[in-house]
Amino acid sequence: MTPFNCSSEESDEIFFNMLSVIVGAIVIISYTSVGGFSAVATMDLIQSVIMTVALCIIVVFGIVQAGGMDAVLAHASSLPGFLSFGQTYNAASGQAEPYGLIRIVSMLAWGLGYFGMPHILVRFMAIRHEDELKISRRIASIWVVISMAVAVFIGIVGHAVSNVGRIPMLEGSATETVIVRLSDLLSSYGLLPAIVAGCILAGILAATMSTADSQLLAAASAFSENVLQDVFGVKLPPKQNMLAARLTVVVIAFIAIFLAADPNSNVFKIVSFAWAGFGATFGPAVLFALFWRRSNRQGVLAGLVAGGLMIFAWKFCVRPLGGIWDIYELMPAFIVNCIVLVVVSLATPAPDKSITDVFDKVRD
């Protein structure tokens, strides 16, 4: 649906949505380009607190609206295939369907993406001392488990609230707005609940900003330091290098605004494809650099290209065939990257002794 064939109310909604996207982009660009890593790290701390509070409030409110925890669990148990091993609930058909091996492998493949996420890796690279890596690893692992479990539970609670008619039954990409719907319901109870609902919406924005600013910072640093200076050999003074990084932030932000302009776009599908792209290209490079002494520059570059091409080939050419080929593109692309990296590394000269000495020193 375009703005030319939709109602006035829908046009206003599209307009304000785009206005929100633009304002949000301006805010993120401002503190990321001016404050750099220090500003991003500080904002991430503040945003994590806001997100935690928002998740707690929306879970409790949703349970109350659904009729209590017993009602939520009863509704979940009534759905065919829901909360059962070997089957899953298909919201489109309302029936249970097998949770086959292909889907299990695809879900497990998501874990491979973490090895290639620059905005996650840069956090560990910025640690004050290597002795703090263990505690930071534990905190990150525990937080991921808790946050993912709460996110899934919000979906269960939201479905139960929809079942009693408190919010509309959501389908397709609209299911991603369940927290917004619950916040809107909360705001209808008066001024104070409306303020709380605003804080919950701020938590959603905090989650978006936390990822966006980290990605922008990593991309800006990679372009100004690695692409311009290492690849093209352009040596820039510090001020010009900073200007190039800031321009990179602005350009990428405008691309993101363009992608967000489609009101019918599915955030999960976009994130899934981007996650596979990062994981299948940079993931093997990071792992082999850490654990295989023989990996070299040629092997890593060849693996990057092979993994990146396989992402698109599998996503748009192979996966549509369905059946056994309907596997998350991250898995086959990751495997291809690893194979190419090993073969090319063995077929080309070994790394210099200066590099292997550093590897041995760090490994010991």
N, C-alpha and C positions, 0 to 999 in steps of 0.2 A: 504494500500500500504506500502510495506517495502522498505528499502534502496536497497534491492537486485533486485527489479523489477521496479525501477523508473529511470528516466533520470538523466543525470549528473547534470543538473540545479536544479532538485528537490532534489537530494542528497546534493548538496551544500547548498540549503536552509534549509534542515533539520539539517545539520551540524552546520550552523551558528545560527539557532534557539536554538539548544541545548547548544551551546557555550554561547549564551546570557543568557539562563536560569542559567547556572552554574556560570557565572560571577556575575549575579544579586544576586544569592543565597549567594555567598561569601561576597558581599558587605553588604547584610542585616545581615548575621550572625556576621560579624565583629563589626558593630556599636551596634547591639542589645546585644551581649554577653559582650562587653567591657563597653559600656556606660549605659546599663540598661534602666530604665524607663525615666531618664532624657534625654538620647540621643534619645529615641523613641519619647518623647513629643516634643523635639526641631525639629526633622526631620519631624514630622507630621505637624507642623506649616509651615515649609518651603515648604513641599510637597503640602499643601493646597493652598498656593499662586500660585505655579506652575500649579496645576490643574485648578484653576480658570482662570488664564490667557489663558491656552491652550484651555479650553472650549469656552471662548469668541472668540478667534481667529478662531477656526475651524467652529463655527456657522456662523460668518460673511462671511468667505471664502466660505463655502458651499452654503449659500444663493446667493452669487454673481455668483458662478458657475452654479447654477440651473436656473439663469435668473431673480433673484429678489424674494422678499417675495411673491408677487402675484403669481408667477409661482409655488413656493413651496406649497402655500395653494391651488392653483388650481389643482395641481397634487394630493395632498392628498384628496381633495374632489372628484376627479374622480375615486378613488379606491372604489370598491364595499364594503360597510359596514364600511369604514374607517371614524373615527371621528363621529360615530353615536351610540346612546344608543341602547342596545339590540342586536347589531351585531358587528362583528369584521372581519377584512380583513384577509383572509388566503393566505399568499404569495405563498404557494406551488401550490394551485389550481387556484389562481387569482380570487376567488369568495368570496362572503360574507357568513358568517356562524353565527348562533345564538350564542350570548354570554349568555349562560345558567346560571342557578342558581349554578350549581356545580362549574363552572369556577369563578363566582363571589365570592363564599365562599372560594375557593382556593386562590384567589388573596388577599382577606381580611385576610386570615390566615397568610400571610407573616408578618403582623404586630406583631403577637405573638412571632416571633423569636427575636425581640429586647430585650425582658425580659431575655433572656438566653445567650446573647452575652458577654462573659467575657472581650473581648477587648474593648467593649463599656462601660460596667459597671465599669471597673477599672478607667476610666477617671473621673467618678463622685466620686469614692472612693478617688481619689488623689486631690480633690478640697481643696483649702487653707482654706476656711471657709464655713460653712453650709449656710450662708446668700447668698453666690454666686451661690447656686444651682438653684435658680429661673431664674436668668439671663442666666446662662449656658444652662438651659433647653430650654429657648426661642430661644437662638442663635442656638442650635442644631436642634430644630424643624424647624425653618425658613430655615436653610441651607439645611436640608434634602429635603424640598419641592422644593427649588430652584434647587438644583443639580439633583434631579430626573426629574423635568420638563425639564431641559436643556438636560439631557441624552435622554429622549424620543424624544425631538425636533430634536436632532442630527440624530436620526434614520429616522425621517420624511424627513429632509433635505437630508440625504444620499440617500434615495430612489428617491428623485426628481433629484439629480445629476446623479444617475444611469439611470434614464429615458431619460435624454438628451445625454447619451453616454459618459459622462466625466469620469466615473469609471465603471467597470463591474457590472452587476447586481449580487448581492451576494445572496447566498442561504445557508441554513443549518447553520453550525457553522461558516462559513465564514462571516455571517452578523455581527459577533462580531468584525470584523476587519475594520468596516466602517471608523473609525477615522484614522486608519493607511493608508487606501486607499486615503482618502482626503489629508492627510499629504504628501503622495507620489506625488499626483497631484500638490500640492503646491510647492514642491521642484523642479518641472520641469520648474519653471518660472525664475530660476536664483539663484545666490549665496545667496543673502539676504533672499529670500523666503525659500531657503533650510535650512538656519540657523533657521528661524522661525519654519519650519516643524520639525527640530530637537528638538526644545523647546516643541512642541506639543507632540512628542513621549516621551519626558522626563516627560510630564504631565501624560501620560499613565503609565509609570514606577512608577511615584510618587504615583498614586492611588494603584498600586499593592503593592508597598513597604509599604505604610501606613497601609494596612490591614495585610500584612505578618508579619511585625515586632511586631505589637500589639498582634497578635495571638501567635507568638513565645514567647513573653515575658510572656503572661498569662499562656501558657502551661508550660514554664520552672519554673515559680513561683509555680504553682499548683503541679508539680511533686516533686520539692525539699522540699517545705514546707508542703503540705498536704498529698501527697501519701507516701513519704519516712518517714516523721516524725510522722504524725498523724495516718496513716493507718498501716504502718509496724513498727512503733515505733523506727525507726532508728534516733538517735540523732547525728547530724553532727556538727562539729565546723564550724564557719562562712566561713572559706576558703574552706572547703570541700563541704559545702552547695552551695557556689557560683560555684564550679567546677561541681557539679551535675546539676545545672541549665544551665550552658553553654553547657554541653554535651547533655542535653535535646534539646537545641536549634539546635545543629548540627544534631542530629538524626532525628528530625522532618523535618528539611530542606532537608535532603537526601530523605525522604519519599515524600516530595513535588516535588522534582526533578524527581523522578521516575514517579509520576502521570502526570507530565507535559511532559514526553517523548513522549506521544502519540500525533502526529500532528493532528489527526482527533478528538481529545477529544473536548467536548462541555463545555466551561467554565461555562455557565449558569446552565447547569444540575448538574455539580459538586458542584457549590456554592449553588444551590437550595437544594440539599440533605444534605450538611453540615449545612446549615442554619436551616433546619428542625431538624437535630440532636441536635444542641445546644439549639434551642428554646423549643423542646419538653422534654428535659431532665432537663436543668437548669432553664428554665423559671418558671414553677410552684413552684420550690423550692424557688426561689427568692421572688415571689409574696406572697406565704403563710407565709414565714418567716417574711415578712414585715407587713402583714395584718391579720394573723390568729394566735392568742395567743396560741392555742392548738396544733399547728403543732410541731412535735418532730423529733428527729434524725431518728428513725425507719421509720416513715412515709415518710420522705424526701428520704431516701435511697431506700425504696421500690418503690417510685414514679420514681426515676431516672432509676432504672432497668426496670420497666414496660414501661416507655416512650421510653427508648432506644430500647427495643426489638420490640415495636409496630412500630417504624420507619421502621425497616427492614421488618417486617411482612407485613405492609401495602404497602410499596414501591414495594416489589418483589412478593408478593402473592395475595394481595387483589386488588390493583390498576390496574394491568393488565386485570382484568375482565371487565373493562370499565363501561360505563353507570353511574349509581348513585355511583358506587364505585371509579370512577376516580376523586377523590378529593385529594388535596395536603396532603401528609402524615403528615404534621405538625399538622393539625387540629385534626384528630382522636388520634394521639399519645399524644398531649397536654391534651386532655380530659381524656384519660385513666390515664395519670400521675396524674391528679388532683383527680380523683376518688380513685385511689389506695392510694394516699397520705392521703386523708381524712379518709378513712376506716382504714388504718393501724395506723394512729395517734390516732384515737378514741379507737382502740382495744388494744393499748399499754399504759403504764403509761404516765401521763402528764409530761411536762418538769419540771425540778427543779425550785424551787422558785427563785434562783439566776438568771435563764434565763428569767423567766416571769417578774421579777423586772426590768431587763434591757429593755425588750420589752415595759413595761408600761412607763418607763422613756423616751424612745425614742419616743413613740407614743404621749405622752403628750407634 
